[in-house]
Structures are given as C-alpha cells and as structure tokens.
Amino acid sequence: MADVGCRNTVFGAEAQEASLHLAEWLAAGIRHFRLEFVHETPDQVMRIGVAFADFFLGRSAPEDLRRALQRAAPEGVTEGSLFVPESTLLPVLQ
C-alpha cells in the first residue's frame, strides 16, 4: 500500500525515520511527534513504541533508537527527504 505523502514507501520500500534529528527538534521546542504504521506486525509496533519511549524518557540515545528501528524494519530504514549530504550544506551566516 503506497502512502501518498511518502515516496520512500513507493520507490524504496523502506521505512522513513528521523531518529538522528530528534534531539535537534527537541532543542528547538518541538514536542509533538507521530508514528505511522502500514504493514507492521503487532510485535513490530510494540518494539518501535518501546524504542521511542526509551528515547523520550532519556533511557537511550538517538543512535540507540536508530539501531532499534533498523532491527524492527527488515526491509530497511531511510532518512528519506531529511537526508542532506554534508557536501551540500552551506555554512551558516551570522
């Protein structure tokens, strides 16, 4: 089933995730997040939910969350449109 808002689902068959960006978003004041599931089993949903809870409760680091998501998604995970190669980043002007 294709998610009309997520080209990764259609073209890459990988779950899009943003674990490595969460700390920055929290620091910026973002406090509401949503998890979306399409074909995950109840066990996968539970493992993913626990992994996010551990992160938000301070029991794990973003890298731990990313590894947990990778284990829960056998078809792989991607940052999708959130991925920006270091070589394309412009310096911040102040």
N, C-alpha and C positions, 0 to 999 in steps of 0.2 A: 504494500500500500504506500503510495507516494504522499509525502507531506508537501503541500503546495508551497509552503514557505521555506523549505529546506532542500536545496538542490543536492546536498550530500546524500540524502536518503535515495534520491532518484539515480544519481550518477555514480556515487561511490559506495553505496550500501554500507556506509559507516555511520555510527552514531556521532553526532556533533556534540562536543563538550568543551567547557571553558574553565576547567579547574585551575589552570595556571594563571587565570585573570581574576579569580575571586578575591584574593587579598587586596588587589588594587581597587576593585569595585567596592569592597567593604570600606576601605580607607576613604573613598570618595563619598561615602554616605549611602550607598545603595544597600537596602535591607530586604528587599522582596525578590525572591527567585522562584522559578517554576521548573519542575522536572516534567518532561513529556515522555510518554512511552507509547510504542506502537505494537511491537510483536514480542516484547519481553515476557518471560515466564514470571509467575508469582515469586519464585526464588530470586530471579534477577532483580525484580523491583525491590524486594526486601534488602538484598545486598547493596544495591545502589543507594537506597534510602538510608541505610545504616552508615554507609561511607560518607554521605553528605552530612548526616547528623554528627558524626565524629569530627568532621572538619569544622562545622559551625560551632560546636561545643569546645573547640580548641584541643581536641584529643589527637588530631592528625594535621599534617602539613599539606599544602596543595599537591606536592609530588606524591604523597601517600594516596590522596584522593584520586589522582590521575591513574596510578597503578591499579587501584581498586576498580575503577571504571574500565580499564583495559581488560582486567580479568573477567569482568561481568559481561563484556561485549566481545564474543569470539570472532565476530566479523570485523572488529577493529573500531577505533575511535579516531576522530579528527577534530582539529580546531576549526575547520571549515573556513568561513569568511573572516574569522577572527585571527587567522594566521597571517602575519606580515613578516616576511623575511627581514633579518637585520640589515641586509644590504640596501633595502628600500627605505629605511627610516631616515627621516630628515632630522637634523639637530633642532632642539628646542630653542627658540629665540626668546630672550627675556629682555 
